[in-house]
Amino acid sequence: MDGTIRNNITQGLRVAIVLKRDQKTGKLTTGVVQNILTKSKTHPHGIKVRLKSGEIGRVKEILCDTTS
């Protein structure tokens, strides 16, 4: 699924995000979505989320749903 579309992302979804400090290298961090921070329906660089670990970044990959 596409990480640039807000409707594709829900709380509890396992995702790979790029943190602000890792934008130049493109290093991905994986985790579970706690909150969706982007208010618009889409964002060209990925929807901004907060992971349960507290890290904030933009979704680059949607890995799987941990709620089911």
C-alpha distances in whole Angstrom, upper triangle without the diagonal:
4,6,9,9,11,10,7,9,12,15,15,12,12,10,12,14,16,20,22,24,22,21,23,23,19,19,16,17,15,16,16,15,18,18,16,18,17,19,18,15,13,14,14,14,12,12,15,16,18,18,21,22,23,21,20,17,14,11,10,7,6,9,10,12,15,17,17
4,5,6,9,10,7,9,12,16,16,13,13,11,12,12,15,18,20,22,20,18,21,21,17,18,16,17,16,17,16,15,18,17,15,16,15,16,15,12,10,11,10,11,8,10,13,14,17,18,21,22,22,20,18,15,12,9,8,7,7,11,12,14,17,19,20
4,6,7,9,7,7,11,13,14,11,12,9,9,9,11,14,16,19,17,16,19,19,15,16,13,14,13,14,14,12,15,14,12,13,12,14,13,11,9,9,9,8,5,6,9,10,14,14,18,19,19,17,14,11,8,5,6,6,6,10,12,14,16,18,20
4,7,9,8,9,13,15,17,14,15,12,12,11,13,15,16,19,18,16,19,19,16,18,15,17,16,17,17,15,17,15,12,13,10,12,10,8,5,5,6,6,4,5,9,11,15,16,20,21,20,18,15,12,9,7,8,9,10,14,16,17,20,21,23
4,6,6,7,11,14,16,14,15,13,15,14,16,18,19,23,21,19,22,23,20,21,18,19,18,18,17,15,17,15,11,13,10,11,9,6,5,7,9,10,7,7,11,12,16,17,20,22,22,20,17,15,11,10,11,11,11,15,16,16,19,20,21
4,5,6,8,11,14,12,14,13,15,14,16,18,19,23,22,20,24,24,21,22,19,19,18,17,15,12,14,12,8,10,8,8,7,5,6,8,11,12,9,6,9,10,13,15,18,20,19,18,15,14,11,10,12,13,12,15,16,15,18,18,20
4,6,7,11,14,12,15,14,16,16,19,21,23,26,25,23,27,27,24,24,21,21,19,18,16,13,15,13,10,13,11,11,10,7,9,11,14,15,12,10,13,13,16,17,19,22,21,21,18,17,14,12,15,14,12,15,15,14,17,16,18
4,7,10,12,10,12,11,14,14,17,20,22,25,23,22,25,25,21,22,19,19,17,16,14,12,14,13,11,14,13,13,13,10,10,12,14,14,11,10,12,12,15,16,18,21,21,20,18,16,13,10,12,11,9,12,11,11,14,14,16
4,7,9,7,9,9,12,12,15,17,19,22,21,20,24,24,20,20,17,16,14,13,11,8,11,10,8,11,11,12,12,11,11,12,15,14,10,8,10,9,12,12,14,17,17,16,14,13,11,9,11,10,8,11,10,10,12,12,14
4,6,6,9,10,13,14,17,19,21,24,23,23,27,26,23,22,19,17,15,13,10,7,9,8,8,11,12,13,14,13,14,15,18,17,14,11,12,10,11,11,13,16,16,16,15,15,14,12,14,13,10,12,11,9,10,10,12
4,6,9,10,14,14,18,18,21,23,23,23,27,27,23,22,19,17,14,11,8,5,5,6,7,11,13,14,16,16,17,18,20,19,16,13,12,9,10,9,10,13,13,14,14,15,14,13,16,15,12,13,11,9,9,8,12
4,6,9,13,14,18,19,22,24,23,24,27,26,23,22,18,15,12,9,6,5,7,9,11,14,16,18,20,19,19,20,22,21,17,15,15,11,11,9,9,12,14,15,15,16,16,13,16,14,11,11,9,6,6,6,9
4,6,10,12,16,17,20,23,21,22,25,24,21,19,16,14,11,8,5,5,9,10,11,14,16,18,19,17,17,18,20,18,15,13,13,11,11,10,11,13,15,15,14,14,14,11,13,11,7,8,6,4,6,7,10
4,7,10,14,15,19,21,19,20,23,21,18,16,13,11,7,6,4,6,10,12,13,16,17,20,21,20,19,19,20,18,15,14,14,11,12,9,10,12,14,13,14,13,13,10,11,9,6,5,5,6,6,9,12
4,6,10,12,16,18,16,16,19,18,15,13,9,8,6,6,6,7,11,12,12,14,15,18,19,18,16,16,17,15,11,11,11,10,11,9,11,12,14,12,12,10,10,7,8,6,4,5,7,9,10,13,15
4,7,10,13,15,12,13,16,14,11,9,6,5,4,7,9,10,13,14,14,15,16,19,20,19,17,16,16,13,11,11,11,10,11,10,13,13,14,11,11,9,8,6,6,5,6,7,10,12,14,17,19
4,6,10,12,10,10,13,12,9,8,5,5,6,8,10,10,13,13,12,13,14,17,18,18,16,14,14,11,9,9,9,8,10,9,12,12,12,9,8,5,5,4,5,7,9,10,13,15,16,19,21
4,7,8,6,6,10,9,6,6,5,6,9,11,13,13,16,16,15,14,15,18,19,19,17,14,14,10,9,11,9,10,11,11,15,14,13,10,8,5,6,7,7,9,12,14,17,19,20,22,25
4,5,5,6,10,10,8,8,7,7,10,12,14,14,15,15,15,14,15,18,19,20,18,16,16,12,11,12,10,10,10,11,14,13,11,8,6,4,7,9,10,13,15,17,19,21,21,24,27
4,5,5,9,10,10,10,11,11,14,15,17,17,18,17,16,14,15,18,19,21,19,15,15,12,12,13,10,12,12,14,17,15,13,10,8,6,8,12,13,16,18,20,23,24,25,27,30
4,6,8,9,9,9,11,11,15,17,19,19,20,20,19,18,18,22,23,25,22,19,18,15,15,16,14,15,15,16,18,16,15,11,10,9,12,14,15,18,20,22,25,26,27,29,32
4,6,5,6,6,8,9,13,15,18,18,20,20,20,19,19,23,23,24,21,18,17,13,14,16,14,15,15,16,19,17,16,12,11,9,11,13,12,15,18,19,22,24,25,28,30
4,6,5,7,9,11,15,17,19,19,21,20,19,18,17,21,21,22,19,16,14,10,12,14,13,15,16,17,20,19,18,14,12,9,10,12,11,14,18,19,23,25,26,29,31
4,6,8,11,14,17,20,23,23,25,24,23,22,21,24,24,25,22,18,16,13,15,18,17,19,20,20,24,22,21,17,16,13,13,15,14,17,21,22,26,28,29,32,34
4,5,9,12,15,19,22,22,25,25,24,23,23,26,26,27,23,20,18,15,16,19,18,19,20,20,23,21,21,17,16,14,14,15,13,16,19,20,24,27,28,31,33
4,6,10,13,16,19,19,22,22,21,20,20,24,23,23,20,17,15,12,13,15,15,16,18,18,21,19,19,15,14,11,11,12,10,12,16,17,20,23,24,27,29
4,7,10,13,17,18,20,21,20,20,21,25,25,25,22,19,18,14,14,16,16,16,17,16,19,17,17,14,14,11,12,12,10,12,15,16,19,22,23,26,28
4,7,10,13,14,17,18,18,18,19,22,23,23,20,18,17,14,13,14,14,13,14,13,16,14,15,12,12,9,10,9,8,9,12,12,15,18,19,22,24
4,7,10,12,14,16,16,17,18,22,23,23,21,19,19,15,14,14,13,12,12,10,12,11,12,9,10,9,10,10,10,10,12,12,14,16,16,20,22
4,7,10,12,15,15,17,18,22,23,22,21,19,20,17,14,14,14,12,11,9,10,10,12,10,11,10,11,10,10,9,10,9,11,13,13,16,18
4,7,9,12,13,15,17,20,22,22,21,20,21,18,15,14,13,10,9,6,7,7,10,9,10,11,12,10,12,11,10,9,10,11,10,13,16
4,6,9,11,14,16,19,21,20,20,20,21,19,16,14,13,10,9,5,6,8,10,10,11,12,13,11,13,12,10,10,9,9,8,10,13
4,6,7,10,13,15,17,17,17,17,19,17,14,11,10,7,6,5,6,9,10,10,10,10,11,10,13,12,10,11,11,10,10,11,14
4,7,10,13,15,18,18,18,19,21,19,16,13,11,7,6,5,5,8,8,10,10,12,13,13,16,16,14,15,14,13,12,12,16
4,6,9,11,14,15,16,16,19,17,14,11,9,6,5,7,8,11,10,11,9,11,12,12,16,16,15,16,16,15,15,14,18
4,6,8,10,11,12,12,15,14,11,8,6,4,6,9,11,14,12,12,10,10,10,10,14,15,14,16,16,15,16,16,19
4,6,9,11,12,11,15,13,11,8,5,5,7,10,13,15,12,12,9,9,10,11,15,16,16,19,19,19,19,20,23
4,6,8,8,8,12,11,9,6,5,7,10,13,16,18,16,15,11,10,9,11,14,16,16,19,20,20,21,21,24
4,7,9,9,13,14,12,9,9,10,13,16,19,21,19,18,15,14,13,14,17,19,18,22,22,21,23,22,25
4,6,7,11,12,11,9,10,12,16,19,22,24,21,20,17,15,13,14,17,18,18,22,23,22,24,24,26
4,7,10,12,11,9,11,13,17,19,22,24,23,22,18,17,14,14,16,17,16,20,21,20,23,22,24
4,7,9,8,7,10,13,17,19,22,24,22,21,17,15,12,11,13,15,15,19,20,20,23,23,25
4,6,5,6,9,12,16,18,22,23,21,19,15,13,9,10,11,14,15,19,21,21,24,25,27
4,6,8,11,14,18,20,23,24,23,20,17,13,10,11,11,13,15,19,21,23,25,27,28
4,7,9,12,15,17,21,21,20,17,14,10,7,8,8,11,14,17,20,21,24,25,28
4,6,9,13,14,18,19,18,15,12,9,5,5,6,9,11,14,17,18,20,22,24
4,6,10,12,16,17,16,14,10,8,5,5,8,10,11,14,16,17,19,20,22
4,7,10,13,14,12,10,7,5,4,6,10,12,13,16,17,17,19,20,23
4,6,10,11,10,8,6,6,6,7,11,12,12,14,15,15,16,17,20
4,7,8,6,6,4,7,9,10,13,14,14,16,16,16,16,17,20
4,5,5,5,6,8,10,10,13,14,13,13,14,14,13,14,18
4,5,7,10,12,14,14,17,17,15,15,15,14,12,14,17
4,6,9,12,14,15,17,17,17,17,17,17,15,17,20
4,7,10,13,14,17,18,18,18,19,19,17,19,22
4,7,10,12,14,16,16,17,18,19,18,20,23
4,7,10,12,14,15,17,18,19,19,20,24
4,7,9,12,13,15,17,18,19,21,24
4,6,9,11,14,16,17,19,21,23
4,6,7,10,13,14,16,18,20
4,7,10,13,15,17,20,22
4,6,9,12,15,17,19
4,6,9,11,14,15
4,7,10,13,13
4,6,9,10
4,6,7
4,6
4
